[in-house]
Amino acid sequence: MHKYITKAGDTFDSISFDFYGTEKYSSEIIEANLNYIDIVIFDSEIQLSIPKIDVKVENTLPPWKR
């Protein structure tokens, strides 16, 4: 697990995007930090646990360019 100290204005979505390049892993971050589940927008200086996830790189090229 990584540790992350929030900045004012952070959200689970924005933290997911910063770590993994996509918002789709925000639920995994929430599950690792259930004591903060009710927070939508974080204040600064809150320590969160960020799970290690093997991010699958999706091929975004159309089939004719692969």
VOTORDREN-774796 format. One record per atom (N, C-alpha, C): x, y, z; residue in one letter; atom name; residue number from 1. Coordinates in pm, whole numbers. Layout:
BEGIN
<node xx="X" yy="Y" zz="Z" code="A" site="CA" pos="NUM"/>
...
// end
This chain:
BEGIN
<node xx="84" yy="-119" zz="0" code="M" site="N" pos="1"/>
<node xx="0" yy="0" zz="0" code="M" site="CA" pos="1"/>
<node xx="88" yy="125" zz="0" code="M" site="C" pos="1"/>
<node xx="45" yy="219" zz="-77" code="H" site="N" pos="2"/>
<node xx="109" yy="351" zz="-76" code="H" site="CA" pos="2"/>
<node xx="34" yy="437" zz="24" code="H" site="C" pos="2"/>
<node xx="99" yy="538" zz="74" code="K" site="N" pos="3"/>
<node xx="35" yy="638" zz="160" code="K" site="CA" pos="3"/>
<node xx="27" yy="767" zz="80" code="K" site="C" pos="3"/>
<node xx="-83" yy="840" zz="101" code="Y" site="N" pos="4"/>
<node xx="-103" yy="966" zz="31" code="Y" site="CA" pos="4"/>
<node xx="-157" yy="1067" zz="131" code="Y" site="C" pos="4"/>
<node xx="-102" yy="1186" zz="132" code="I" site="N" pos="5"/>
<node xx="-150" yy="1296" zz="215" code="I" site="CA" pos="5"/>
<node xx="-231" yy="1389" zz="124" code="I" site="C" pos="5"/>
<node xx="-358" yy="1407" zz="159" code="T" site="N" pos="6"/>
<node xx="-448" yy="1484" zz="72" code="T" site="CA" pos="6"/>
<node xx="-412" yy="1633" zz="71" code="T" site="C" pos="6"/>
<node xx="-454" yy="1694" zz="-38" code="K" site="N" pos="7"/>
<node xx="-451" yy="1839" zz="-54" code="K" site="CA" pos="7"/>
<node xx="-596" yy="1886" zz="-50" code="K" site="C" pos="7"/>
<node xx="-620" yy="2006" zz="-4" code="A" site="N" pos="8"/>
<node xx="-757" yy="2058" zz="1" code="A" site="CA" pos="8"/>
<node xx="-818" yy="2051" zz="-139" code="A" site="C" pos="8"/>
<node xx="-937" yy="1994" zz="-147" code="G" site="N" pos="9"/>
<node xx="-1006" yy="1984" zz="-275" code="G" site="CA" pos="9"/>
<node xx="-994" yy="1848" zz="-341" code="G" site="C" pos="9"/>
<node xx="-907" yy="1760" zz="-289" code="D" site="N" pos="10"/>
<node xx="-896" yy="1625" zz="-344" code="D" site="CA" pos="10"/>
<node xx="-1028" yy="1550" zz="-329" code="D" site="C" pos="10"/>
<node xx="-1055" yy="1461" zz="-423" code="T" site="N" pos="11"/>
<node xx="-1168" yy="1369" zz="-416" code="T" site="CA" pos="11"/>
<node xx="-1114" yy="1229" zz="-443" code="T" site="C" pos="11"/>
<node xx="-1193" yy="1128" zz="-411" code="F" site="N" pos="12"/>
<node xx="-1149" yy="992" zz="-442" code="F" site="CA" pos="12"/>
<node xx="-1124" yy="977" zz="-592" code="F" site="C" pos="12"/>
<node xx="-1208" yy="1039" zz="-674" code="D" site="N" pos="13"/>
<node xx="-1191" yy="1032" zz="-819" code="D" site="CA" pos="13"/>
<node xx="-1059" yy="1095" zz="-863" code="D" site="C" pos="13"/>
<node xx="-1030" yy="1213" zz="-810" code="S" site="N" pos="14"/>
<node xx="-908" yy="1282" zz="-854" code="S" site="CA" pos="14"/>
<node xx="-782" yy="1209" zz="-806" code="S" site="C" pos="14"/>
<node xx="-788" yy="1149" zz="-687" code="I" site="N" pos="15"/>
<node xx="-674" yy="1072" zz="-637" code="I" site="CA" pos="15"/>
<node xx="-653" yy="948" zz="-724" code="I" site="C" pos="15"/>
<node xx="-762" yy="881" zz="-761" code="S" site="N" pos="16"/>
<node xx="-752" yy="766" zz="-849" code="S" site="CA" pos="16"/>
<node xx="-689" yy="806" zz="-983" code="S" site="C" pos="16"/>
<node xx="-731" yy="918" zz="-1037" code="F" site="N" pos="17"/>
<node xx="-675" yy="964" zz="-1165" code="F" site="CA" pos="17"/>
<node xx="-526" yy="994" zz="-1151" code="F" site="C" pos="17"/>
<node xx="-487" yy="1058" zz="-1040" code="D" site="N" pos="18"/>
<node xx="-346" yy="1090" zz="-1019" code="D" site="CA" pos="18"/>
<node xx="-259" yy="965" zz="-1009" code="D" site="C" pos="18"/>
<node xx="-309" yy="862" zz="-940" code="F" site="N" pos="19"/>
<node xx="-228" yy="741" zz="-919" code="F" site="CA" pos="19"/>
<node xx="-234" yy="644" zz="-1036" code="F" site="C" pos="19"/>
<node xx="-352" yy="629" zz="-1095" code="Y" site="N" pos="20"/>
<node xx="-372" yy="522" zz="-1194" code="Y" site="CA" pos="20"/>
<node xx="-403" yy="571" zz="-1335" code="Y" site="C" pos="20"/>
<node xx="-422" yy="703" zz="-1353" code="G" site="N" pos="21"/>
<node xx="-451" yy="756" zz="-1485" code="G" site="CA" pos="21"/>
<node xx="-596" yy="742" zz="-1526" code="G" site="C" pos="21"/>
<node xx="-682" yy="700" zz="-1432" code="T" site="N" pos="22"/>
<node xx="-824" yy="685" zz="-1459" code="T" site="CA" pos="22"/>
<node xx="-900" yy="695" zz="-1327" code="T" site="C" pos="22"/>
<node xx="-1024" yy="739" zz="-1335" code="E" site="N" pos="23"/>
<node xx="-1107" yy="750" zz="-1216" code="E" site="CA" pos="23"/>
<node xx="-1170" yy="617" zz="-1175" code="E" site="C" pos="23"/>
<node xx="-1159" yy="515" zz="-1259" code="K" site="N" pos="24"/>
<node xx="-1235" yy="392" zz="-1236" code="K" site="CA" pos="24"/>
<node xx="-1189" yy="311" zz="-1115" code="K" site="C" pos="24"/>
<node xx="-1077" yy="345" zz="-1054" code="Y" site="N" pos="25"/>
<node xx="-1029" yy="274" zz="-936" code="Y" site="CA" pos="25"/>
<node xx="-1061" yy="348" zz="-806" code="Y" site="C" pos="25"/>
<node xx="-1148" yy="448" zz="-812" code="S" site="N" pos="26"/>
<node xx="-1182" yy="523" zz="-690" code="S" site="CA" pos="26"/>
<node xx="-1251" yy="434" zz="-587" code="S" site="C" pos="26"/>
<node xx="-1329" yy="336" zz="-630" code="S" site="N" pos="27"/>
<node xx="-1395" yy="248" zz="-533" code="S" site="CA" pos="27"/>
<node xx="-1294" yy="164" zz="-455" code="S" site="C" pos="27"/>
<node xx="-1182" yy="126" zz="-518" code="E" site="N" pos="28"/>
<node xx="-1078" yy="52" zz="-447" code="E" site="CA" pos="28"/>
<node xx="-1011" yy="139" zz="-341" code="E" site="C" pos="28"/>
<node xx="-994" yy="267" zz="-372" code="I" site="N" pos="29"/>
<node xx="-937" yy="360" zz="-274" code="I" site="CA" pos="29"/>
<node xx="-1035" yy="380" zz="-159" code="I" site="C" pos="29"/>
<node xx="-1162" yy="392" zz="-190" code="I" site="N" pos="30"/>
<node xx="-1264" yy="406" zz="-85" code="I" site="CA" pos="30"/>
<node xx="-1262" yy="284" zz="6" code="I" site="C" pos="30"/>
<node xx="-1258" yy="164" zz="-52" code="E" site="N" pos="31"/>
<node xx="-1256" yy="41" zz="27" code="E" site="CA" pos="31"/>
<node xx="-1135" yy="32" zz="119" code="E" site="C" pos="31"/>
<node xx="-1023" yy="90" zz="78" code="A" site="N" pos="32"/>
<node xx="-902" yy="89" zz="160" code="A" site="CA" pos="32"/>
<node xx="-906" yy="196" zz="268" code="A" site="C" pos="32"/>
<node xx="-1006" yy="284" zz="262" code="N" site="N" pos="33"/>
<node xx="-1016" yy="397" zz="356" code="N" site="CA" pos="33"/>
<node xx="-1160" yy="417" zz="401" code="N" site="C" pos="33"/>
<node xx="-1221" yy="311" zz="451" code="L" site="N" pos="34"/>
<node xx="-1364" yy="315" zz="487" code="L" site="CA" pos="34"/>
<node xx="-1397" yy="419" zz="594" code="L" site="C" pos="34"/>
<node xx="-1301" yy="457" zz="676" code="N" site="N" pos="35"/>
<node xx="-1327" yy="557" zz="778" code="N" site="CA" pos="35"/>
<node xx="-1349" yy="697" zz="718" code="N" site="C" pos="35"/>
<node xx="-1321" yy="713" zz="590" code="Y" site="N" pos="36"/>
<node xx="-1344" yy="842" zz="521" code="Y" site="CA" pos="36"/>
<node xx="-1451" yy="831" zz="413" code="Y" site="C" pos="36"/>
<node xx="-1535" yy="729" zz="420" code="I" site="N" pos="37"/>
<node xx="-1633" yy="703" zz="315" code="I" site="CA" pos="37"/>
<node xx="-1734" yy="818" zz="298" code="I" site="C" pos="37"/>
<node xx="-1760" yy="893" zz="403" code="D" site="N" pos="38"/>
<node xx="-1858" yy="1001" zz="397" code="D" site="CA" pos="38"/>
<node xx="-1801" yy="1132" zz="343" code="D" site="C" pos="38"/>
<node xx="-1671" yy="1137" zz="317" code="I" site="N" pos="39"/>
<node xx="-1610" yy="1260" zz="269" code="I" site="CA" pos="39"/>
<node xx="-1616" yy="1264" zz="116" code="I" site="C" pos="39"/>
<node xx="-1667" yy="1375" zz="65" code="V" site="N" pos="40"/>
<node xx="-1673" yy="1393" zz="-80" code="V" site="CA" pos="40"/>
<node xx="-1553" yy="1474" zz="-128" code="V" site="C" pos="40"/>
<node xx="-1524" yy="1583" zz="-59" code="I" site="N" pos="41"/>
<node xx="-1410" yy="1669" zz="-91" code="I" site="CA" pos="41"/>
<node xx="-1323" yy="1678" zz="34" code="I" site="C" pos="41"/>
<node xx="-1198" yy="1638" zz="20" code="F" site="N" pos="42"/>
<node xx="-1108" yy="1632" zz="134" code="F" site="CA" pos="42"/>
<node xx="-1049" yy="1767" zz="171" code="F" site="C" pos="42"/>
<node xx="-1022" yy="1781" zz="301" code="D" site="N" pos="43"/>
<node xx="-937" yy="1889" zz="349" code="D" site="CA" pos="43"/>
<node xx="-793" yy="1843" zz="330" code="D" site="C" pos="43"/>
<node xx="-699" yy="1930" zz="357" code="S" site="N" pos="44"/>
<node xx="-559" yy="1891" zz="344" code="S" site="CA" pos="44"/>
<node xx="-512" yy="1813" zz="466" code="S" site="C" pos="44"/>
<node xx="-401" yy="1739" zz="446" code="E" site="N" pos="45"/>
<node xx="-330" yy="1669" zz="553" code="E" site="CA" pos="45"/>
<node xx="-402" yy="1547" zz="610" code="E" site="C" pos="45"/>
<node xx="-485" yy="1480" zz="529" code="I" site="N" pos="46"/>
<node xx="-546" yy="1354" zz="570" code="I" site="CA" pos="46"/>
<node xx="-467" yy="1242" zz="503" code="I" site="C" pos="46"/>
<node xx="-424" yy="1146" zz="583" code="Q" site="N" pos="47"/>
<node xx="-345" yy="1036" zz="527" code="Q" site="CA" pos="47"/>
<node xx="-437" yy="924" zz="482" code="Q" site="C" pos="47"/>
<node xx="-422" yy="887" zz="355" code="L" site="N" pos="48"/>
<node xx="-500" yy="778" zz="295" code="L" site="CA" pos="48"/>
<node xx="-407" yy="665" zz="253" code="L" site="C" pos="48"/>
<node xx="-462" yy="546" zz="254" code="S" site="N" pos="49"/>
<node xx="-391" yy="429" zz="200" code="S" site="CA" pos="49"/>
<node xx="-435" yy="411" zz="56" code="S" site="C" pos="49"/>
<node xx="-338" yy="395" zz="-33" code="I" site="N" pos="50"/>
<node xx="-366" yy="377" zz="-175" code="I" site="CA" pos="50"/>
<node xx="-322" yy="235" zz="-213" code="I" site="C" pos="50"/>
<node xx="-418" yy="149" zz="-251" code="P" site="N" pos="51"/>
<node xx="-382" yy="11" zz="-282" code="P" site="CA" pos="51"/>
<node xx="-300" yy="1" zz="-411" code="P" site="C" pos="51"/>
<node xx="-212" yy="-98" zz="-413" code="K" site="N" pos="52"/>
<node xx="-136" yy="-126" zz="-535" code="K" site="CA" pos="52"/>
<node xx="-227" yy="-204" zz="-628" code="K" site="C" pos="52"/>
<node xx="-245" yy="-154" zz="-747" code="I" site="N" pos="53"/>
<node xx="-332" yy="-216" zz="-846" code="I" site="CA" pos="53"/>
<node xx="-254" yy="-231" zz="-975" code="I" site="C" pos="53"/>
<node xx="-260" yy="-350" zz="-1034" code="D" site="N" pos="54"/>
<node xx="-200" yy="-369" zz="-1165" code="D" site="CA" pos="54"/>
<node xx="-296" yy="-308" zz="-1268" code="D" site="C" pos="54"/>
<node xx="-262" yy="-190" zz="-1314" code="V" site="N" pos="55"/>
<node xx="-346" yy="-118" zz="-1409" code="V" site="CA" pos="55"/>
<node xx="-326" yy="-178" zz="-1546" code="V" site="C" pos="55"/>
<node xx="-435" yy="-221" zz="-1606" code="K" site="N" pos="56"/>
<node xx="-430" yy="-277" zz="-1740" code="K" site="CA" pos="56"/>
<node xx="-436" yy="-162" zz="-1840" code="K" site="C" pos="56"/>
<node xx="-335" yy="-153" zz="-1922" code="V" site="N" pos="57"/>
<node xx="-330" yy="-48" zz="-2024" code="V" site="CA" pos="57"/>
<node xx="-420" yy="-89" zz="-2139" code="V" site="C" pos="57"/>
<node xx="-520" yy="-5" zz="-2163" code="E" site="N" pos="58"/>
<node xx="-614" yy="-36" zz="-2270" code="E" site="CA" pos="58"/>
<node xx="-565" yy="21" zz="-2401" code="E" site="C" pos="58"/>
<node xx="-584" yy="-56" zz="-2505" code="N" site="N" pos="59"/>
<node xx="-548" yy="-9" zz="-2638" code="N" site="CA" pos="59"/>
<node xx="-661" yy="80" zz="-2688" code="N" site="C" pos="59"/>
<node xx="-632" yy="208" zz="-2706" code="T" site="N" pos="60"/>
<node xx="-734" yy="302" zz="-2747" code="T" site="CA" pos="60"/>
<node xx="-734" yy="326" zz="-2898" code="T" site="C" pos="60"/>
<node xx="-647" yy="256" zz="-2968" code="L" site="N" pos="61"/>
<node xx="-644" yy="273" zz="-3114" code="L" site="CA" pos="61"/>
<node xx="-760" yy="197" zz="-3177" code="L" site="C" pos="61"/>
<node xx="-815" yy="248" zz="-3284" code="P" site="N" pos="62"/>
<node xx="-919" yy="173" zz="-3354" code="P" site="CA" pos="62"/>
<node xx="-860" yy="46" zz="-3418" code="P" site="C" pos="62"/>
<node xx="-941" yy="-54" zz="-3443" code="P" site="N" pos="63"/>
<node xx="-890" yy="-182" zz="-3493" code="P" site="CA" pos="63"/>
<node xx="-803" yy="-172" zz="-3618" code="P" site="C" pos="63"/>
<node xx="-833" yy="-77" zz="-3706" code="W" site="N" pos="64"/>
<node xx="-756" yy="-69" zz="-3832" code="W" site="CA" pos="64"/>
<node xx="-617" yy="-6" zz="-3811" code="W" site="C" pos="64"/>
<node xx="-587" yy="46" zz="-3689" code="K" site="N" pos="65"/>
<node xx="-455" yy="103" zz="-3664" code="K" site="CA" pos="65"/>
<node xx="-371" yy="18" zz="-3570" code="K" site="C" pos="65"/>
<node xx="-422" yy="-95" zz="-3527" code="R" site="N" pos="66"/>
<node xx="-348" yy="-180" zz="-3433" code="R" site="CA" pos="66"/>
<node xx="-244" yy="-262" zz="-3502" code="R" site="C" pos="66"/>
// end
